[in-house]
């Protein structure tokens, strides 16, 4: 079976953000262990079992099992690479200026909202977790309480109320 060649997309060559909290690094390490110790051996056993049926060219179950095994191996390599290059976000003790790992409360004059600034792999805007690479996160970094911040592509001005 021949796999079609697809030109890499716009986001396929982007490097992942190495900034991780220790909790996220632990979660990724646990996932890696599960893939290595449970998923890969089961998938390899399934491939072996299906290979014994013979005729690989018409054995679709074998082809699918091989694809699953390749996916698991790729996931293992991706996680190992991410953990190898990870930079752990230290716990922030100083609250003079906004940094990665801080919770910042801002207002636009009408509403007040708190955001936790972390790495790109841990963002969840609905829960108030934003990336330091996002327009708002990047604009807040390095500012102090009372500073007003304007995002370059937005006309809204935000004022920093509290840094935790």
C-alpha positions as CSV (number, residue, x, y, z in Angstrom):
1,X,0.0,0.0,0.0
2,X,1.5,3.3,-1.0
3,X,1.0,6.3,1.2
4,X,0.3,9.6,-0.7
5,X,2.8,12.4,-0.3
6,X,1.4,15.5,1.1
7,X,3.1,18.9,1.1
8,X,3.8,20.0,4.6
9,X,1.2,22.5,5.9
10,X,1.8,26.0,7.3
11,X,2.0,24.8,10.9
12,X,3.8,21.5,10.5
13,X,7.3,23.0,10.7
14,X,6.6,25.1,13.8
15,X,8.7,24.3,16.9
16,X,6.8,23.5,20.0
17,X,7.0,25.8,23.0
18,X,9.4,24.2,25.5
19,X,7.9,26.0,28.5
20,X,6.1,23.6,30.8
21,X,5.0,23.5,34.4
22,X,6.2,20.6,36.5
23,X,2.6,19.2,36.6
24,X,2.4,19.2,32.8
25,X,5.9,17.6,32.5
26,X,4.8,14.8,35.0
27,X,1.6,14.3,32.9
28,X,3.6,14.0,29.7
29,X,6.0,11.6,31.4
30,X,3.1,9.4,32.6
31,X,1.6,9.4,29.1
32,X,5.0,8.4,27.7
33,X,5.3,5.5,30.1
34,X,1.7,4.3,29.2
35,X,2.6,4.4,25.5
36,X,5.9,2.5,26.0
37,X,4.7,-0.1,28.6
38,X,1.1,-0.8,27.5
39,X,0.0,0.6,24.1
40,X,3.1,-0.3,22.1
41,X,3.5,-3.9,23.3
42,X,-0.3,-4.6,22.6
43,X,-0.1,-3.0,19.2
44,X,3.1,-5.0,18.3
45,X,1.4,-8.2,19.5
46,X,-1.6,-7.4,17.3
47,X,0.6,-6.8,14.3
48,X,2.4,-10.1,14.9
49,X,-0.9,-12.0,15.3
50,X,-2.3,-10.5,12.0
51,X,1.0,-11.1,10.2
52,X,0.6,-14.8,10.8
53,X,-2.6,-14.8,8.7
54,X,-0.4,-14.3,5.6
55,X,-1.0,-12.3,2.4
56,X,-0.1,-8.8,3.4
57,X,-1.4,-7.2,0.3
58,X,-5.0,-8.0,1.0
59,X,-4.9,-8.1,4.8
60,X,-6.5,-4.8,5.6
61,X,-6.5,-5.5,9.4
62,X,-2.7,-5.9,9.2
63,X,-2.3,-2.6,7.4
64,X,-4.5,-0.8,10.0
65,X,-2.6,-2.4,12.9
66,X,0.7,-1.4,11.4
67,X,-0.6,2.2,11.0
68,X,-1.6,2.2,14.7
69,X,1.8,0.9,15.7
70,X,3.5,3.7,13.6
71,X,1.2,6.3,15.2
72,X,2.2,5.0,18.7
73,X,5.9,5.1,17.8
74,X,5.6,8.6,16.5
75,X,3.8,9.7,19.6
76,X,6.6,8.2,21.8
77,X,9.2,10.0,19.7
78,X,7.3,13.3,19.9
79,X,6.9,13.1,23.7
80,X,10.5,12.1,24.3
81,X,11.6,15.1,22.2
82,X,9.3,17.5,24.0
83,X,10.4,16.3,27.4
84,X,14.1,16.4,26.4
85,X,13.8,20.0,25.3
86,X,11.4,21.1,28.1
87,X,12.1,24.2,30.2
88,X,10.3,24.0,33.5
89,X,8.5,27.2,34.6
90,X,9.8,28.1,38.1
91,X,7.4,29.2,40.8
92,X,7.3,32.9,40.8
93,X,8.1,34.6,44.1
94,X,8.5,38.2,43.0
95,X,5.3,40.0,42.0
96,X,6.8,43.3,40.9
97,X,6.5,42.7,37.2
98,X,4.5,40.2,35.1
99,X,6.3,37.0,34.2
100,X,5.6,33.5,33.0
101,X,3.8,31.6,35.8
102,X,2.0,34.7,37.2
103,X,-1.7,35.2,37.5
104,X,-2.5,38.7,36.3
105,X,-5.8,40.4,37.0
106,X,-6.7,43.1,34.3
107,X,-9.6,45.3,33.6
108,X,-10.7,47.1,30.4
109,X,-12.9,49.6,32.4
110,X,-16.0,47.4,32.2
111,X,-15.0,43.9,33.2
112,X,-12.3,42.4,35.3
113,X,-10.6,39.1,34.4
114,X,-7.7,37.1,35.8
115,X,-5.3,35.2,33.5
116,X,-2.6,32.7,34.3
117,X,0.4,33.1,31.8
118,X,2.0,29.8,30.9
119,X,3.6,28.0,27.9
120,X,1.7,27.4,24.6
121,X,1.1,23.7,25.4
122,X,-0.9,24.4,28.5
123,X,-3.3,27.1,27.3
124,X,-7.0,27.1,27.9
125,X,-8.5,30.5,27.4
126,X,-11.9,29.4,28.8
127,X,-10.3,28.7,32.1
128,X,-8.2,31.8,32.0
129,X,-4.9,30.2,31.1
130,X,-3.1,32.0,28.2
131,X,0.2,31.6,26.5
132,X,3.2,34.0,26.9
133,X,3.2,34.0,23.0
134,X,-0.4,35.2,22.7
135,X,-1.0,38.8,21.9
136,X,-2.4,39.6,25.4
137,X,0.2,37.4,27.2
138,X,3.2,39.0,25.3
139,X,1.8,42.5,25.9
140,X,1.5,41.9,29.7
141,X,5.0,40.5,30.2
142,X,7.4,42.9,32.0
143,X,4.7,45.4,33.1
144,X,3.8,46.4,36.6
145,X,0.7,46.9,38.7
146,X,-1.1,50.1,37.4
147,X,0.4,49.9,33.9
148,X,-1.9,50.2,30.9
149,X,-1.3,47.8,28.1
150,X,-2.6,48.1,24.5
151,X,-2.6,45.1,22.2
152,X,-1.2,46.0,18.8
153,X,-4.1,44.5,16.7
154,X,-6.8,45.6,19.1
155,X,-8.0,49.0,20.3
156,X,-8.8,47.8,23.8
157,X,-6.6,49.1,26.6
158,X,-6.1,46.9,29.6
159,X,-5.0,48.1,33.1
160,X,-3.1,45.7,35.4
161,X,-4.8,45.5,38.8
162,X,-3.0,42.6,40.5
163,X,-0.1,40.3,40.0
164,X,0.0,37.0,41.9
